[in-house]
Amino acid sequence: MPDKKQKLIIVDASAVLHRAWHALPKLTDPKGRIVNAVYGFTTLLLKLLREQKPDYITITFDTKAPTFRHKKYKEYKATRVPQPQEFYDQIPIVKDLISAFDIQIFAKDGFEADDLIGTINNISSEIPNLKSIIISGDKDLFQLVDDKTEVYFLKQGLAQMKIYNQDAVFQRFDLNPKRLIDFKALSGDPSDNIPGVKNIGPKTALGLIKKFGSIEKIYQHLEKCHTKKEDCQIKESLADLLLKNKKEAFLGKELVTIKQDVKGIDNLENCKIKNINQEKVKAMFEKLGFNSLIRRLEQASLSQQNKLF
C-alpha cells in the first residue's frame, strides 16, 4: 500500500496582509483599532484549514531589518511606497492571533520571507509524499515551483487564487520556473527596483534565456565570440550591451534568487498541524470583534480533527 500523501501550507504573511489591507474596508475592533488586514488574513487562514486540511502549516514574515540584498544593492526596493502606520500596527495583532492557533511563525533579520519560504520548501522536499502549497501574491515565488511545489497566487484581493504548477508557469511565461530567475535578472523588475541589463526588455530577455538557458551560458557564449566571431549567435549591438552590463546582470541574478539554506530552520517538526484551542481563539475573536468568524472556526477545527484522527 503506497504511503499517504501529505500536505504542507506555507503562508507569505506580508503578501496576504497587503492584499487584505487594500481589498477590505477599514474595519475597527471594539477598541477602535483598524483590523481589516487582520480580518482578511484570518478568513483566509480559516478557509485554508477547512478546505486544504494540511498536515503541516507555517507562516512567514518579513522583518524591519535590512536584508542581505539591501546591503548588496542599496537601491533594492527603494521605490516601494510605505503603507500608513495603521497597516503596520496590525502586524503584532495578527502574530498574536497566529500564536492563539498554535501555528509556527518564521521571521529572521537579514532575510526576506521569500528566503524563509524557500528554505522551508527545500526541507520539505526531504519528506516522502509531502506536497508544498505556497500562499502568496508575489510572482517571485514562482521560481520555487516544481513537481512537489505549487503556488496558490492571490489574484484579486483574497477572493480569487490561481494555482501555479509547472505547466501553469510555463503557459504564462514560456519558461520553466527556474529560468524565471535569469529572465528577471536580464529584464529587470521595477517593483523591486532591480535594474537588469540596460535597454534589454522582456522580449529580448525571453529570447536569450530560451536560446541559452541561463545568464552563465550567455556569457560563456560571448567569451567564445571573442575568438570566433563568425560563430557568434548574438548580434553585435546586443552583445555589446550584455558585455557592458555584465556586472548588473549577475547582480540581478543574485538579488532575484531566493535562498533555500537560511540557517536556523532545520526541520518541520514544529509545523505539524495541531488541534485548535477553540476557547483561546474564540476569546481572541471576541476581543477583535470577529464574532462572525466563530462558526468558521468550528468548521476549521473539525477539519483538523478529521486530519489528526
BELJO-V848330 format. One record per pair of residues at least 12 apart in sequence whose C-alpha atoms are under 8 Angstrom apart, sorted by the first residue. I is the first residue (numbers start at 1). J is the second residue. Records with the same first field share a line. If there is no record, write none. Layout:
I->J + J
This chain:
3->129
4->129
5->129 + 130 + 131
6->54 + 55 + 129 + 130 + 131
7->53 + 54 + 55 + 56 + 130 + 131 + 132 + 133
8->54 + 55 + 56 + 57 + 124 + 130 + 131 + 132 + 133
9->54 + 56 + 57 + 58 + 132 + 133 + 134 + 135
10->57 + 58 + 59 + 60 + 117 + 132 + 133 + 134 + 135
11->57 + 58 + 59 + 60 + 134 + 135 + 136
12->59 + 60 + 61 + 113 + 114 + 117 + 134 + 135 + 136
13->41 + 59 + 60 + 61 + 136
14->60 + 61 + 62 + 113
15->136 + 137 + 138
16->41 + 135 + 136 + 137 + 154 + 158
17->37 + 38 + 40 + 41
18->37
19->37 + 137 + 154 + 156 + 157 + 158
20->36 + 37 + 38 + 39 + 40 + 41 + 157 + 158
21->36 + 37 + 40 + 87
22->157
23->157 + 158
24->36 + 37 + 40
29->287 + 288 + 289
30->287 + 288 + 289
34->86 + 90
35->90 + 288
37->87 + 90
38->90 + 91 + 93 + 94
39->290
40->158
41->94
43->293
44->158
46->296 + 297 + 300
47->296 + 300
49->300 + 301 + 303 + 304
50->299 + 300 + 301 + 302 + 303 + 304
51->303
53->303 + 304 + 307
54->273 + 304 + 307
55->272 + 273 + 307
56->268 + 271 + 272 + 273
57->103 + 104 + 271 + 272 + 273
58->103 + 104 + 105 + 106 + 271
59->103 + 104 + 105 + 106
60->105 + 106 + 107 + 113 + 116 + 117
61->105 + 106 + 107 + 112 + 113
62->107 + 108 + 109 + 111 + 112 + 113
63->107 + 108 + 109 + 111 + 112
64->109
65->109 + 110
66->109 + 110 + 111
67->109 + 110 + 111 + 112
68->110 + 111
69->255
75->193
76->192 + 193 + 194
77->191 + 192 + 193 + 194
78->192 + 193
79->191 + 192 + 193
80->191 + 192
97->281 + 284
100->277 + 280 + 281 + 284
101->276 + 277 + 281
102->274 + 276
103->271 + 273 + 274
104->270 + 271
114->141 + 258 + 259
115->258 + 259 + 260 + 262
116->259 + 260 + 262
117->134 + 260
118->144 + 258 + 259 + 260 + 261
119->259 + 260 + 261 + 262 + 265
120->260 + 265 + 267 + 268
121->149 + 260
122->260 + 261
123->266 + 267 + 268
124->268
125->148
130->148
131->148 + 149
132->148 + 149 + 150
133->149 + 150 + 151 + 152
134->149 + 150 + 151 + 152
135->151 + 152 + 153 + 154
136->151 + 152 + 153 + 154
137->153 + 154 + 155
138->153
139->153
140->256
141->258
142->164 + 169 + 177 + 180
143->177 + 178 + 179 + 180 + 181
144->177 + 178
145->164 + 165 + 166 + 177 + 178
146->165 + 166 + 177
147->165 + 166
149->165
150->163 + 164 + 165 + 166
151->163 + 164 + 165
152->164
175->210
179->209 + 213 + 214
181->253 + 256 + 257
182->209 + 214 + 215 + 253
183->202 + 205 + 206 + 209
184->196 + 252 + 253 + 256
185->197 + 249 + 250 + 251 + 252 + 253 + 256
186->200 + 201 + 205 + 215 + 249 + 252
187->200 + 201 + 202 + 205
188->201 + 252
194->252 + 255
195->248 + 252
196->248 + 249 + 252
197->241 + 242 + 245 + 246 + 248 + 249
198->241 + 245
199->241
215->249 + 250
219->243
222->234 + 239
273->304 + 308
274->304 + 308
275->301 + 304 + 305 + 308
276->301 + 304
278->297 + 298 + 301
282->294
